[in-house]
Amino acid sequence: MMIRFFLFIVLIVLVSCNQRSRKQDEENFDISLGEKNEQFSLSGEYDSLVSLNTKYYRQANQMGYEEGKALTYVNLAKLNISLGNFQKSEVLFGKAKNVLENSQNNLHKAIFYTAYGRFNFELSKTDKAFENYNKALNNIYKSENSKLKDKLLFDIYIRLGVYFSLKKEYQKGLKFFQKAQKIDNTGYAECAIGDYVYYRYQDSAYKYIATAYHKTNISGKKDGIALYTNTMMGEWYFVDGQYDKAEEMLLQALEIDKKTRRVYANYTKYIYNDLRMVYEKKGDKEKAYFYLNAYTNAIDKTNIAIFTTINKDMESFIDETKKDTKRHDKNVQWVILLSLVGFSVLGIYAWRIIDILRKKKEALKVETEKLKAKADDNKQDEILELARKNDPEFFNRFKESYPEFINKLLIINPSLEASELTFCAMLKLHFTSKEIASYTLIQHRTVQQKKYRIRKRLNIPTETDIYHFFDNLV
């Protein structure tokens, strides 16, 4: 009796030690992945970032650590956000959500909701982003103290500060920026305060931006934070009329941008536009035109190669996860087979399990199709919003979505100018003359004159409705 009792106690101790050991391994996994991922992200080492998460995905698979896999999904989804590849981000976020929605780890949930909030913010769904940031905050407050917790809190505070500042609730925004400032000493928080809260007041803005610039110089790093602070410093000098210093700062930012561009691909155009304005003020028309052209064509000229690379690597990563799923399904089938041989009485139950899995697979397939359609809708909404804002990027995004439409216009009349093609794009999107006049800041009569000219240039009969003509063109 005593021997059995002793063995029972030993068994409990062994199980307890094993659980503690596994928990420690998982914590080490989280911390190591988080630190290395942040390092590669800030420095713009794209190849290393993808390789890192692929390596940790395999490690999590060997450990049987599903939440570890979810963290790699989130990391690569964030990378795709930076590159504007929102459809791929949506797929990766979906994979992470399936794992984490039943998780008991509040820190992991906070990581997911923070990243997903940023995803919605980039799609101009600011209220949806705010909802996710709040979920992240609620989960992180429930989590245990750790290095990851502090870093994540900083990110959440910054994003909430941006949200309230854009809502013109500057005091609320400042409150969150100051909370972030207490956690981190990189200079990012000071730069955000100058950018979003005090930029309307030059002296106050300079104080914060200069502090941020000083901190990044001390660190000596040429990363995403240095890129932000140099750009902000250049913009402050521009507003202050110090165009030579603005030029110097922005050219420094451009050099840093070259090193980080593969992760911060969408940032380049802002520096180009700032330099364009600087050279316009300095009277250097040639350079102003150069950077205007660079700004206009930034996405076309820089993102094609990047997207080709990332899509290839992302497909490779996703294929590996599919293979992992297939191996898992195969193992399940073997378990079922052995169970049927040894425990025939469980046959009916096993059949029901397989049927449930099949239905779930079909449901996931339907959900994936919905996500694809949703991503396409988001892209269309983005194009419409760019048109309403009269953003120079509108036409580039339109061309990406309607390449055949532009090609057919040029077949009809190869001499159509860019401004005429842009006007045709707005008509294709069914904007009324009144709306076009309002968005492009011209008179309604001018819009009518442009319509008349387009009719002549494209040989559209007077009895044909111009909107109907463009609808039937593609």
C-alpha positions as CSV (number, residue, x, y, z in Angstrom):
1,M,0.0,0.0,0.0
2,M,2.8,2.4,0.9
3,I,4.7,1.6,-2.3
4,R,1.6,2.4,-4.4
5,F,1.1,5.7,-2.5
6,F,4.8,6.6,-3.0
7,L,4.6,5.8,-6.7
8,F,1.5,8.0,-7.0
9,I,3.3,10.9,-5.3
10,V,6.2,10.5,-7.7
11,L,3.9,10.5,-10.7
12,I,2.2,13.7,-9.6
13,V,5.6,15.4,-9.1
14,L,6.8,14.2,-12.5
15,V,3.7,15.5,-14.3
16,S,3.9,18.8,-12.4
17,C,7.6,19.3,-13.4
18,N,6.8,18.4,-17.0
19,Q,4.0,21.0,-17.1
20,R,6.3,23.7,-15.6
21,S,9.0,22.8,-18.1
22,R,6.6,23.0,-21.1
23,K,5.3,26.4,-19.9
24,Q,8.9,27.7,-19.6
25,D,9.7,26.4,-23.1
26,E,6.7,28.2,-24.5
27,E,7.6,31.5,-22.7
28,N,11.1,31.3,-24.1
29,F,9.7,30.7,-27.5
30,D,7.5,33.8,-27.3
31,I,10.2,36.1,-26.0
32,S,12.9,34.9,-28.5
33,L,10.5,35.1,-31.5
34,G,9.2,38.6,-30.4
35,E,12.6,40.1,-29.9
36,K,14.1,38.8,-33.1
37,N,11.0,39.6,-35.2
38,E,11.1,43.2,-33.9
39,Q,14.8,43.6,-34.7
40,F,14.4,42.4,-38.3
41,S,11.2,44.5,-38.7
42,L,12.8,47.8,-37.6
43,S,15.9,47.2,-39.6
44,G,14.0,46.2,-42.8
45,E,15.7,42.8,-43.1
46,Y,12.8,41.2,-45.0
47,D,14.5,37.9,-46.0
48,S,15.6,37.3,-42.4
49,L,12.1,38.2,-41.1
50,V,10.4,35.6,-43.3
51,S,13.0,33.0,-42.6
52,L,12.8,33.6,-38.9
53,N,9.1,33.0,-38.8
54,T,9.3,30.0,-41.0
55,K,11.9,28.5,-38.7
56,Y,9.8,29.2,-35.6
57,Y,6.7,27.8,-37.2
58,R,8.6,24.5,-37.6
59,Q,9.8,24.7,-34.1
60,A,6.3,25.3,-32.8
61,N,5.1,22.4,-34.8
62,Q,7.6,20.0,-33.3
63,M,6.7,21.3,-29.8
64,G,3.0,20.8,-30.5
65,Y,2.6,24.5,-29.7
66,E,-0.3,25.7,-31.8
67,E,-0.3,29.2,-30.2
68,G,3.3,29.6,-31.3
69,K,2.2,29.0,-34.9
70,A,-0.4,31.7,-34.4
71,L,2.3,34.2,-33.5
72,T,4.2,33.5,-36.7
73,Y,0.9,34.0,-38.7
74,V,0.5,37.4,-37.0
75,N,4.1,38.5,-37.6
76,L,3.8,37.7,-41.3
77,A,0.4,39.3,-41.5
78,K,1.9,42.5,-40.1
79,L,4.7,42.4,-42.8
80,N,2.1,42.1,-45.5
81,I,0.2,45.1,-44.0
82,S,3.4,47.2,-44.4
83,L,3.6,46.2,-48.0
84,G,-0.1,46.9,-48.7
85,N,-0.7,43.2,-49.4
86,F,-4.0,43.3,-47.4
87,Q,-5.6,40.2,-49.0
88,K,-2.7,38.0,-47.8
89,S,-2.8,39.6,-44.4
90,E,-6.5,38.7,-44.1
91,V,-5.8,35.1,-44.8
92,L,-3.0,34.9,-42.2
93,F,-5.0,36.8,-39.6
94,G,-7.8,34.2,-40.2
95,K,-5.4,31.4,-39.5
96,A,-4.2,33.1,-36.3
97,K,-7.8,33.8,-35.1
98,N,-8.8,30.1,-35.5
99,V,-6.1,29.2,-33.1
100,L,-6.3,32.0,-30.6
101,E,-10.1,32.5,-30.2
102,N,-10.2,29.6,-27.7
103,S,-6.8,30.4,-26.1
104,Q,-6.4,31.1,-22.4
105,N,-3.3,33.2,-23.0
106,N,-4.3,36.8,-22.7
107,L,-1.0,38.1,-24.0
108,H,-1.3,36.2,-27.2
109,K,-4.8,37.6,-27.7
110,A,-3.5,41.1,-27.1
111,I,-0.8,40.6,-29.7
112,F,-3.5,39.4,-32.2
113,Y,-6.0,42.3,-31.5
114,T,-3.2,44.9,-31.7
115,A,-2.1,43.7,-35.1
116,Y,-5.6,43.2,-36.4
117,G,-6.5,46.7,-35.2
118,R,-3.6,48.1,-37.3
119,F,-4.9,46.1,-40.3
120,N,-8.4,47.7,-39.9
121,F,-6.8,51.2,-39.4
122,E,-4.8,50.8,-42.7
123,L,-8.2,50.0,-44.4
124,S,-9.6,53.3,-43.0
125,K,-11.8,51.4,-40.7
126,T,-10.8,53.5,-37.7
127,D,-13.7,52.7,-35.4
128,K,-13.2,49.0,-36.1
129,A,-9.5,49.5,-35.3
130,F,-10.3,51.2,-32.0
131,E,-12.6,48.3,-31.1
132,N,-9.7,45.9,-31.6
133,Y,-7.2,48.1,-29.7
134,N,-9.6,48.1,-26.7
135,K,-9.8,44.3,-26.8
136,A,-6.0,44.2,-26.9
137,L,-5.8,46.5,-23.9
138,N,-8.4,44.5,-21.9
139,N,-6.5,41.3,-22.5
140,I,-3.1,42.7,-21.8
141,Y,-4.2,44.1,-18.4
142,K,-5.2,40.5,-17.5
143,S,-1.8,39.1,-18.5
144,E,1.2,38.5,-16.3
145,N,4.1,40.9,-16.2
146,S,6.7,40.2,-18.9
147,K,9.1,42.0,-21.4
148,L,6.6,41.3,-24.1
149,K,3.8,42.9,-22.1
150,D,5.6,46.2,-21.8
151,K,6.5,46.3,-25.5
152,L,3.0,45.5,-26.5
153,L,1.5,48.1,-24.1
154,F,3.8,50.7,-25.8
155,D,2.4,49.8,-29.3
156,I,-1.2,49.9,-28.1
157,Y,-0.8,53.3,-26.4
158,I,0.8,54.7,-29.5
159,R,-2.0,53.5,-31.7
160,L,-4.7,54.7,-29.3
161,G,-2.9,58.1,-29.2
162,V,-3.0,58.2,-33.0
163,Y,-6.7,57.2,-33.1
164,F,-7.9,60.0,-30.7
165,S,-5.6,62.6,-32.4
166,L,-7.2,61.8,-35.8
167,K,-10.6,62.2,-34.1
168,K,-9.4,65.7,-33.0
169,E,-9.6,64.6,-29.3
170,Y,-6.0,65.8,-28.7
171,Q,-6.0,65.6,-24.9
172,K,-7.0,61.9,-25.0
173,G,-4.4,61.3,-27.7
174,L,-1.7,63.1,-25.6
175,K,-2.6,61.0,-22.6
176,F,-1.9,57.7,-24.4
177,F,1.3,59.1,-26.0
178,Q,2.6,60.1,-22.6
179,K,1.8,56.6,-21.3
180,A,3.9,55.2,-24.2
181,Q,6.6,57.7,-23.4
182,K,7.1,56.3,-19.9
183,I,7.6,52.7,-21.2
184,D,9.9,53.3,-24.2
185,N,13.0,55.5,-24.7
186,T,13.6,55.2,-28.4
187,G,12.1,58.6,-29.3
188,Y,9.1,57.2,-31.2
189,A,6.6,58.5,-28.6
190,E,8.0,62.1,-28.7
191,C,7.9,62.1,-32.5
192,A,4.3,60.9,-32.4
193,I,3.4,63.7,-30.0
194,G,5.0,66.3,-32.2
195,D,3.4,64.8,-35.3
196,Y,-0.2,64.3,-34.1
197,V,-0.8,66.6,-31.2
198,Y,1.5,69.7,-31.3
199,Y,2.3,69.9,-35.0
200,R,-0.1,72.9,-35.3
201,Y,2.1,74.7,-32.8
202,Q,5.6,75.0,-34.2
203,D,7.6,75.6,-31.0
204,S,5.9,72.8,-29.1
205,A,6.3,70.4,-32.0
206,Y,10.0,71.2,-32.4
207,K,10.6,70.4,-28.7
208,Y,9.3,66.9,-29.0
209,I,10.6,66.1,-32.5
210,A,14.1,67.4,-31.6
211,T,14.1,65.2,-28.5
212,A,13.2,62.2,-30.6
213,Y,15.9,63.1,-33.2
214,H,18.5,63.3,-30.4
215,K,17.5,59.9,-29.0
216,T,17.8,58.2,-32.4
217,N,21.2,59.8,-33.0
218,I,22.4,58.5,-29.7
219,S,21.2,55.0,-30.5
220,G,23.0,55.1,-33.9
221,K,20.4,52.8,-35.5
222,K,19.2,53.3,-39.0
223,D,15.8,51.7,-38.6
224,G,12.1,52.5,-38.9
225,I,12.2,54.8,-35.9
226,A,15.2,56.8,-37.3
227,L,13.3,57.0,-40.6
228,Y,10.2,58.5,-38.9
229,T,12.2,61.0,-36.8
230,N,14.4,62.2,-39.7
231,T,11.3,62.7,-41.9
232,M,9.5,64.6,-39.1
233,M,12.5,66.8,-38.5
234,G,12.6,67.6,-42.2
235,E,8.9,68.4,-42.3
236,W,9.3,70.7,-39.3
237,Y,12.1,72.6,-40.9
238,F,10.0,73.0,-44.1
239,V,7.1,74.4,-42.1
240,D,9.5,76.8,-40.4
241,G,10.9,78.0,-43.8
242,Q,14.3,76.5,-43.3
243,Y,14.4,74.8,-46.7
244,D,18.1,73.9,-46.7
245,K,17.9,72.1,-43.4
246,A,14.6,70.4,-44.5
247,E,16.4,69.2,-47.6
248,E,19.3,67.8,-45.5
249,M,17.0,65.9,-43.1
250,L,14.8,64.5,-45.9
251,L,17.7,63.3,-47.9
252,Q,19.0,61.6,-44.7
253,A,15.5,60.0,-44.3
254,L,15.7,58.8,-48.0
255,E,19.0,57.1,-47.3
256,I,17.6,55.3,-44.3
257,D,14.5,54.5,-46.3
258,K,16.7,52.6,-48.9
259,K,17.8,50.2,-46.1
260,T,14.3,49.6,-44.7
261,R,12.2,49.9,-47.9
262,R,11.3,46.3,-48.2
263,V,9.5,46.4,-44.9
264,Y,8.3,50.0,-45.0
265,A,7.6,50.0,-48.7
266,N,4.7,52.5,-48.5
267,Y,6.7,55.1,-46.7
268,T,8.9,56.2,-49.6
269,K,6.3,58.2,-51.4
270,Y,5.8,60.5,-48.4
271,I,9.5,61.5,-48.5
272,Y,9.4,62.0,-52.2
273,N,6.4,64.3,-51.8
274,D,8.1,66.3,-49.0
275,L,11.2,66.8,-51.2
276,R,9.0,67.9,-54.1
277,M,7.6,70.6,-51.9
278,V,11.0,71.7,-50.6
279,Y,12.5,72.1,-54.1
280,E,9.4,73.9,-55.3
281,K,10.0,76.4,-52.5
282,K,13.7,76.6,-53.4
283,G,12.8,77.3,-57.0
284,D,14.6,74.2,-58.3
285,K,11.9,73.1,-60.8
286,E,14.0,70.3,-62.3
287,K,14.4,68.5,-58.9
288,A,10.8,69.4,-58.0
289,Y,9.6,67.7,-61.2
290,F,11.9,64.7,-60.5
291,Y,10.5,64.0,-57.1
292,L,6.9,64.7,-58.2
293,N,7.4,62.0,-60.9
294,A,9.0,59.7,-58.3
295,Y,6.1,60.3,-55.9
296,T,3.5,59.6,-58.6
297,N,5.2,56.4,-59.7
298,A,6.5,55.2,-56.4
299,I,4.2,52.2,-56.1
300,D,4.5,51.2,-59.7
301,K,8.3,51.4,-59.7
302,T,9.1,49.9,-56.2
303,N,6.4,47.5,-55.2
304,I,6.2,45.2,-58.2
305,A,9.5,43.4,-57.5
306,I,8.7,43.4,-53.7
307,F,5.3,41.9,-54.2
308,T,6.7,39.3,-56.5
309,T,9.2,38.3,-53.9
310,I,6.8,38.3,-50.9
311,N,4.1,36.4,-52.8
312,K,6.6,33.7,-53.6
313,D,7.9,33.5,-50.1
314,M,4.4,33.8,-48.5
315,E,3.1,31.0,-50.8
316,S,6.0,28.9,-49.8
317,F,5.2,29.5,-46.1
318,I,1.4,28.9,-46.6
319,D,2.2,25.7,-48.6
320,E,4.2,24.5,-45.7
321,T,1.3,25.1,-43.3
322,K,-0.9,23.2,-45.7
323,K,1.5,20.2,-45.8
324,D,1.6,20.3,-42.0
325,T,-2.2,20.1,-42.0
326,K,-2.2,17.2,-44.4
327,R,0.3,15.4,-42.2
328,H,-1.9,16.1,-39.3
329,D,-4.9,14.7,-41.1
330,K,-3.0,11.6,-42.1
331,N,-2.0,11.0,-38.5
332,V,-5.6,11.4,-37.5
333,Q,-6.6,8.8,-40.1
334,W,-4.1,6.3,-38.7
335,V,-5.3,6.9,-35.2
336,I,-8.9,6.3,-36.4
337,L,-7.9,3.1,-38.2
338,L,-6.0,1.7,-35.2
339,S,-8.9,2.6,-33.0
340,L,-11.3,0.8,-35.3
341,V,-9.1,-2.3,-35.2
342,G,-8.7,-2.3,-31.4
343,F,-12.0,-0.7,-30.4
344,S,-14.6,-1.5,-33.0
345,V,-17.3,-0.2,-30.7
346,L,-15.9,3.4,-31.4
347,G,-16.6,3.1,-35.1
348,I,-19.8,5.1,-35.2
349,Y,-18.3,7.8,-33.0
350,A,-15.2,8.0,-35.3
351,W,-17.4,8.4,-38.4
352,R,-19.3,11.3,-36.7
353,I,-16.0,13.0,-36.0
354,I,-14.8,12.7,-39.6
355,D,-18.2,14.1,-40.8
356,I,-17.8,17.1,-38.5
357,L,-14.3,17.7,-39.7
358,R,-15.5,17.5,-43.3
359,K,-18.2,20.1,-42.6
360,K,-15.7,22.3,-40.9
361,K,-13.5,22.1,-43.9
362,E,-16.3,23.0,-46.2
363,A,-17.2,25.9,-43.9
364,L,-13.6,27.1,-43.9
365,K,-13.6,27.0,-47.7
366,V,-16.8,29.1,-47.8
367,E,-15.3,31.5,-45.2
368,T,-12.1,31.8,-47.3
369,E,-14.2,32.8,-50.4
370,K,-16.0,35.4,-48.3
371,L,-12.7,36.8,-47.1
372,K,-11.5,37.1,-50.7
373,A,-14.6,38.9,-51.7
374,K,-14.4,41.2,-48.7
375,A,-10.8,42.0,-49.6
376,D,-11.9,43.0,-53.1
377,D,-14.6,45.2,-51.7
378,N,-12.1,46.9,-49.4
379,K,-9.9,47.6,-52.4
380,Q,-12.8,49.1,-54.3
381,D,-13.7,51.3,-51.2
382,E,-10.1,52.4,-51.0
383,I,-10.1,53.5,-54.7
384,L,-13.3,55.5,-54.2
385,E,-12.0,57.2,-51.1
386,L,-8.8,58.2,-52.9
387,A,-10.9,59.7,-55.7
388,R,-13.0,61.7,-53.2
389,K,-9.8,63.0,-51.6
390,N,-8.4,63.9,-55.0
391,D,-5.3,61.9,-54.0
392,P,-2.6,61.7,-56.8
393,E,-2.4,58.0,-56.0
394,F,-6.0,57.4,-57.1
395,F,-5.1,56.8,-60.7
396,N,-2.3,54.3,-60.0
397,R,-4.7,52.3,-57.8
398,F,-7.4,52.5,-60.4
399,K,-5.0,51.2,-63.1
400,E,-4.1,48.2,-60.9
401,S,-7.8,47.2,-60.6
402,Y,-9.0,48.1,-64.2
403,P,-5.9,47.6,-66.4
404,E,-8.0,46.5,-69.4
405,F,-10.2,49.6,-69.2
406,I,-7.2,51.9,-69.6
407,N,-5.7,49.8,-72.4
408,K,-9.0,49.9,-74.4
409,L,-9.1,53.7,-74.0
410,L,-5.6,54.0,-75.4
411,I,-6.5,51.7,-78.3
412,I,-9.3,54.1,-79.2
413,N,-7.1,57.2,-78.8
414,P,-3.4,56.6,-78.0
415,S,-2.8,60.3,-77.5
416,L,-5.1,60.6,-74.4
417,E,-3.4,62.5,-71.6
418,A,-3.0,61.3,-68.0
419,S,-5.5,64.0,-66.8
420,E,-8.0,62.7,-69.4
421,L,-7.5,59.1,-68.4
422,T,-8.1,60.1,-64.7
423,F,-11.3,61.9,-65.7
424,C,-12.5,58.8,-67.6
425,A,-11.6,56.7,-64.5
426,M,-14.0,58.8,-62.3
427,L,-16.7,58.4,-64.9
428,K,-16.1,54.7,-64.9
429,L,-16.8,54.7,-61.2
430,H,-20.1,56.5,-61.8
431,F,-19.2,59.8,-60.1
432,T,-21.7,62.5,-61.1
433,S,-20.6,65.8,-62.6
434,K,-21.4,67.6,-59.3
435,E,-19.3,65.1,-57.4
436,I,-16.4,65.4,-59.7
437,A,-16.5,69.1,-59.5
438,S,-16.5,69.0,-55.7
439,Y,-13.7,66.4,-55.4
440,T,-11.4,68.0,-58.0
441,L,-12.1,71.6,-56.9
442,I,-13.3,72.8,-60.3
443,Q,-16.6,74.3,-61.6
444,H,-19.5,72.2,-62.7
445,R,-19.4,73.9,-66.1
446,T,-15.8,72.8,-66.5
447,V,-16.7,69.2,-65.8
448,Q,-19.4,69.4,-68.6
449,Q,-16.8,70.8,-71.0
450,K,-14.4,67.9,-70.1
451,K,-17.2,65.4,-70.8
452,Y,-17.8,67.1,-74.2
453,R,-14.1,66.9,-75.0
454,I,-13.9,63.2,-74.0
455,R,-16.8,62.4,-76.3
456,K,-14.9,64.0,-79.2
457,R,-11.6,62.3,-78.3
458,L,-13.3,58.8,-78.0
459,N,-15.8,59.3,-80.8
460,I,-18.8,58.7,-78.5
461,P,-22.1,59.4,-80.3
462,T,-24.1,62.2,-78.8
463,E,-27.1,59.9,-78.3
464,T,-25.0,57.4,-76.3
465,D,-24.9,57.8,-72.5
466,I,-21.3,58.3,-71.5
467,Y,-21.6,56.2,-68.4
468,H,-23.2,53.4,-70.4
469,F,-20.3,53.7,-72.9
470,F,-17.7,53.2,-70.2
471,D,-19.7,50.3,-68.6
472,N,-19.7,48.4,-71.9
473,L,-16.0,49.1,-72.6
474,V,-14.9,46.3,-70.3
